[in-house]
Amino acid sequence: MRLLVTGGAGYIGSVVTGHLLDAGHRVTVVDDLSTGHADAVPAGAEFVRADLRGVGRLLAERPGFDGVLHFAARSLVAESVAHPERYWHANVVGTLSLLDALRAGAVPRLVFSSSAAVYGDPEEVPIAESAPTRPTNPYGASKLAVDLMIGSEARAHGLGAVSLRYFNVAGAVRCRGGWLGERHATETHLIPLALRAATGRGDPLPVYGRDYPTPDGTCVRDFVHVDDLARAHLLALGAAEPGEHRIFNLGNGAGFSVLDVVEAVRTVTGRPVPVTDAARRPGDPAVLVASAERIRDQIGWIPDRTGLDEMVADAWRFQTQWSR
């Protein structure tokens, strides 16, 4: 297929692009490089530097795309609270512009990078797709708004769409001669922060609360390897049916605590991980774990790389390779 990947110079978008190329698809990446990196676009993909408003012009000039995988978005929770307007403009208005372009260009398929943040503080764990959607921050609200937009677009105009609601993505992959992994100017994710702390180049890792109702008192989260996540996108692309909007969670279905991550980083790196205790963050649920039964049963996705040590080891390989 001939495919367009928005945000394909970012962490997840670049890994998915590599999988698409390996599967024999022709891929064009669109990214404005506001947070992505041009050198992360895998060899073999065409790269166009543009924002989502430029996609309409691109599709008009080059008709015939078979699908779009949409990763371009702002994704910092704290920033979304301080500057919600940025998230409505980039994530919601930007995606509306993309949907207009897909309709005008008669593009039949869309796979959307959604988020478990749409669920907020869950009533039950593991979290199923039928759980109430009550986001606790503008980032999660913007992802939910886009899910709702896509559903109405599918029903009204026949778009075949799949939203994939990620939990915590981790790890790195070797792709076309190099490693692809997390490389954020503002890093907020637990595993990269713990790895930085282990190298001594970052601050001690803050542990936000040790009094949660969990086995060791720290928050528990579901981590999924980025390689498994990428496989899910290819399956989702094939599962997009005209006029339907399908929603799937992506997670391991198992949880790891903050201290589990600290121990995995110590084991993998052979270095101590300096930590500092901090107060609980408002709105942090004790446990967030996915139910991924729907995607397993309906399109056959089962994560292969479920071990925390493996995810940390791959992230460490990328970090040491990139920081040389």
N, C-alpha and C positions, 0 to 999 in steps of 0.2 A: 504493500500500500504506500501511497504518497501521504506523508504525515507532517503536521506542523506541531512543534513543541514550544509553547510559551514558557519563558523562564528556564530554558534549557541550559543556561550557563550557571545555574545554581546547583546546590548539593543533590537534591533528589532528581531534578530535571535532567541533569547531566548523566546520572547513572541510568535513568530510564532511556535516554537517548542512545546510550551505548547498547543497551539490550535491544532496542528497536533496530539499530544498524546490524547487530549480530544476527537478528532474525530475518534480515534481507529487505527491510523496508527502506524507502528513500525518505530522509528526514531533513526538514528545514527548521532550524532553531531561531526563535525570535526572543531577544532579551535586550533590555535597555542598559544592562550592566550597572544598575544602581546598587545592587548587592551581589550580582553574579560576577563571574570571571571568564573572560574570553578564552583563556587557556584551558578551561574546564570543558569546553565543547568538544566532544570526541571527534577524532579524525574520521572523515567520511560524511559528516553532517555539514550542510550549508548553514552559514551563520549570517543573520540579518540583524543589525543593531537597530532596534525600534521598540517603542512601547506599544501597549495594547491598541492605542488609537491608530497605529500604523498597520495593524493587521488587516483592517478593511481594505486599505489601498493595496496591500500585498496580494490579498485574495482576489481582488478585482483585476489586478495585472496578471496574475498567474492562476487561472481557474483550474479546477480538477483535483483539489486535495480530497483525500478519502476520510480524513479525521483530524481532530485536534486534541492534544493532551495539554491541559491548562494548569501550569504550576506558578505562573507569575502572580505574586501577591506580597503584601507586607505581612509580617508574621511575628512581631514582637509584642507580647501581651502588655508589658509596662508602657510601651510607647502608645499602644492603642488606647490605654486609659488616659494618658496625658494629652494625646492628640487624636481623638476619635475621628475627626474629619479626614485625616489622612487615610484611614481604613475604609471609610465610606467611599471616598474618591477612588482609591487604588483598587480595592478588592471588589466593591459593588458596582460603582460606575464603570470601572475598567472592564469588568466581566460583562456588563450590559452592552458595552461597545463591542466586545468580542462576539456576543450572541447575535447582535445585529449583523456583524460581518459574516458569521457562519450562515445566517439565513439568506443574506444577499448572495453569498457565494455557493449556496446549495451544498454545503458541507454536511454529510449525513451523520457523523459520529463525534461525540465529545466525551473525554474522560477528565473529570475534575478532581483536583487535589483539595479535598475537604479536610476536616479536622474533628477529632474527638472533643475539641473545645466547645462544640455545639451542645454537648450534653450538660455542661456545668457540673454541679455537685450532684452525683447520681444517687438515686434512691436504693438501687440494687447493683451489686457487682457479682459476676461480670456484667458489663453493659452491653445490652443488645440494641439493634437498630430501632426497635420499637420503644426504647426508653424515651421519656419526655426530653425535649430539647429546651434547655434553660441556660443559655450561655451566661457567664458571669463577667464578661468583659467585651469590649467592642470588637476585638479580634474574632472571638468565637461568634459574636452576633453577625459580623460581616460574612463569615463562612456559611452560617445558617441562611442568611438572606440570599446568598448566591445559590445554595441548594434549592431554595424555594423558587427562585427565578428559573433555574434550569428545569425544574419539574413542570412549571407552567409553559415553558418554551416547548418542551417535548410533547405535552398534550395538545397544544394549539397548533404547532407547526411541524410535527413529525420527527423532531430530532431524536436520535438514539443516544442516550446519555447514561453515564455511570458516575456517581460520586463515591470516592473512596475516602472514608473517614479514618485518618491515621491516628494512632496513639503516639508513642515516642519512637522516632526513627534513629537508628544507630548503626555504627560500623562504616566500612569503606569497601571499595571493590577495585580490583586491578582491571583496567579497561584499555584495550588498544595501546598497550605499551606503557601505561602510567596508572597511578592511583588516583581515584576520585573519592573525595570525602568532604567532611564539614570544614568550611573555611569562611567563617563569618567575622565581619569587622566588629560587630557587637555580639559576643557569644553569650547565650543564656542557657545552653543545654548542658545537662549534668555530666555526661561522659567526657566531652571535650574540656570542660572546666576542671574536672578531676585529673585529667591527663596533664593539663597545663600546670596544675598545682604540683603534680609529681615531678615535673621537669624543673621546678623552681622558677620558671619564667612567668608564672601567674600568681595571683593572690591565693592564700589558703582557701580551701573549698568551704563555703558557708553551708552549714547543716541547719535548715530552717525548721526547728522543732524536733525534740526527742521524746515527746509525750503523747504521740498519736496511739490509737488503739491497734497497733500492729506488733508483730513479734519482737522487733527491736526498738520500737518507739518512733521510727522515722517513716516518712511517706513511702508508699509502695506504688510503683508505676510499671506499666506494660511496655516492654521494648521489643521492636521488630527490626530485623536486619534490613538495611537498605537494599540488599540484593534480592531478598524475598519480596520486599515491597515493589521493586521494579518488575518482577515476574507477574505480580498481581495486575499491573497496568496493562501488560500485554493480553492477559486473560480478559480483563475488563473491556479492552478494545474489541475483542472478538465477541463479547457478550452484549454489546450495545445494539438494541433492537429499535427499529423506527417507532416513534411515538411513546417510548417507555423511558422512564427515569428510574434507574436501579441504584440503591444505596447499600454499600457494604462497609463494615468495619474492617480495619487491618490491624491486627495485633497478634501476639503470641497466645493470648489467653492465660498467661501466667505473669506474676508480678515479681519485681525485684525492688528491694528497699534502697534508700540512699546509702546505707552502710554496706549493703551487698555490692553496690557499684564501687564504693571506696575499696573494699577488699579485693574485688576483681582487678582494679587498676594496680593495687599493690602487687598482686600475683603476677600480672602480665609484665609490668615494667620492672619489677624488682626494686622499686623505690618506695620510700614512705610518701604518704599523701597527707600533707598538712591540712587540718580542718579547723574551723572555728564555729562555735555554736552561735546561732542567731535565733531571733524570735520567729514564731510561725508567721507565714505570709497570709494575709487575709484571703479567704476563698480557696486555699489549698486543701482539697479533699484528702483524707487519709489514704484511700486506695482508689486507683483508677486502673482497671483491667478490662480488656475487651472480650466480648463474646464474638468469635469469628466463625461461628457455625454456619451463618447464612452464606458467606462467600465459599466456604468449603463445600456445602451441600449443593449450591446452585451453579458454581463455575469451576469447582475443583481446586481452589487454591489452598495449599497447606504449607506453612512456613517450614523450611528445612534447617535454617541456621538459627536455632533457638537458644543456644547457650550464651550466657552473658559474657563469659571469658572470651569466646570467639568474637563477639561484637567488639569488645574492648580491644582485643589483639589487632583486629583489622583497623580500627580507628587509630591505634598506636602506630601501626605501620605507615598509615597515611601521614600522621602528624610528624613522625620522624623524617619521612621522605620529603615532605613539603617544606619543613623548617630548615633544611640544610642550606 
